[in-house]
Amino acid sequence: GAHLVLARDTGVSTVSVDGHALRIIAENLMMNAIRHGVPERTGVDTKPEMAEIRVIVRTRPPRSLLVTVEDDGPGVSQSEAKTIFEPFARGDRSKADQTPGSGLGLHIVRRICTQMGGNVSVESPYKDMAGIPRRGARFVVKIPVRVERKHEEADTHR
């Protein structure tokens, strides 16, 4: 019930990072978007909209990897945003809808980011990369890495 859109920085050939840790971060952020990023239905007989989850992976040379996960769901209230990374934190909508989950996923993401010397943040509402206002949530992970740029091909026609 969701489209996954992946955008990545194509100018990078190698990034040195703990792949297992990055996988845990990505899985938890995407599962969170799948569970909570579906737009609310407007009526009983309406079909649910196809959700779009955007994952953007880019580098900020020389030392940062940014992983962004965006959704178009109902978003995160300001009060929930203050505690969303705490252990066992569950939003009011999750509790009311009895959405499965332990409330540990985003806490795990924050712990891993912190252990890697990075951080994670949430924006809701937010403006997407094209500047379009979105009411959903955007999670941004920034972790230090070693980035190696692709080498330009030598000009052999001189």
C-alpha positions, 0 to 999 in steps of 0.5 A: 500500500505504499510507493517507495521512492529512493533518491541518492547522491550519484557523485559518491563511489565509496562511503565508509560506515558500519553497514549493520548499524546503517541497516538498523537505522534505515529499517526502523525509519522505513518501518515507522514511515510505513506504519504511520506515514499513510494519509488519513482516510477522509470517509468510511467508503473512501479508498485509502490513498497510496502512500509515498515514502521518500528515502534520500541518501546523500553526502556532505563531504568530507565527513557526513552521510545524510539519510532522510525518510519523508512521509505524507501521513498525519505528521507528529505534533509538537508535544510528541516531537519532544519525546518521540525518541524516548524509549517506549514512546508512542504517539496518541494516534498509535495508541488510539488506532492500536497500531502494533509497535513497542515504541523502541524503533526511533529510540534505537535509531537515536542510540545508534546515531549517538554511538556513531557520533551523529544525530537524528531529528524530526520535522513535522510539517516540513518542506520537501526538496522542491520547497513544497509544504508537506504535513507528514514527517521528515526524519533526518539522520546525520552520521560521520563517515569517510566519503570518497568522490568519484574521480573524473575520467581523464580527457584522452582527446587532447 
